[in-house]
Amino acid sequence: MALKVGVVGTWFARSFIPLFQAHPLVEEVVLAERLPDRLRDTAHEFGITRTFSSLTELCASDVDAIAIYTQRHLHGPHVLEALRAGKHVYCAVPLASSMDDIAAIVREVEERRLIYMTGETSYYYPNTLYCRQRFEQGAFGRFVYGEAAYYHDLSHGFYEAFQRTGGEQWRQVAGVPPMYYPTHSV
């Protein structure tokens, strides 16, 4: 079964569009972006021929699934719009910014029998892939116990991105309540 995958958002998505294009079960990648210059440039960069200027237009199309790479505070509403249009959804973290949206997403998935996947993007980092491959080859021996710590440093460009994408109220959308996405809320 070949899938048509719609991608909404063109900034962070640039790292993932080639993965969808290379996947043997993906027949076509379609792009949606509200900013005309970004839509044109990204479509040209990746050879995407079918584009839309909104998520709503993308939802009305014949795509099977939608991958959401928009601003974090829009994830909940965008996921809900795609699910209500009958599309399977892959969404970059976080799932949503409110418990109400999270509950609504769970309901929509259960009622419509659709697939939703939270895209923990660090799973696909080259160093993470390398370590998994080495582990599968037995390079680390037998694990008995492990611990990890993680600090998500926001000083390397995230604040500027929040200001650019969040408008005057950027501080209200910059953070996500800690229990919704603990690794980014230390």
CORWO-V259275 format. One record per pair of residues at least 6 apart in sequence whose ideal C-beta (glycine too) atoms are under 6 Angstrom apart, sorted by the first residue. I is the first residue (numbers start at 1). J is the second residue. Records with the same first field share a line. If there is no record, write none. Layout:
I=J / J
This chain:
2=27
3=25 / 26 / 64
4=27 / 28 / 63 / 64
5=20 / 26 / 29 / 65
6=30 / 58 / 63 / 66
7=13 / 31 / 67
8=32 / 55 / 68 / 70
9=69 / 70
10=33 / 38 / 42
12=69
13=69
17=46
20=26 / 29
21=29
29=48
30=50 / 63
31=43 / 48 / 51
32=52 / 55 / 58
33=39
34=54
39=51
43=51
52=58
55=78 / 81
59=81 / 82 / 85
65=87 / 88
66=82 / 87 / 89
67=90
68=78 / 91
69=92
70=78
71=165
72=94
73=97 / 173
75=91 / 96
76=96 / 97 / 101
79=89 / 91 / 105
80=104
82=89
83=89 / 108 / 114
88=114 / 115
89=116
90=117 / 119
92=119 / 121
93=118 / 120
94=176 / 180 / 181
95=102 / 118
96=102
97=176
109=116
150=183
151=186
152=184
162=170 / 174
163=170
166=173
178=185
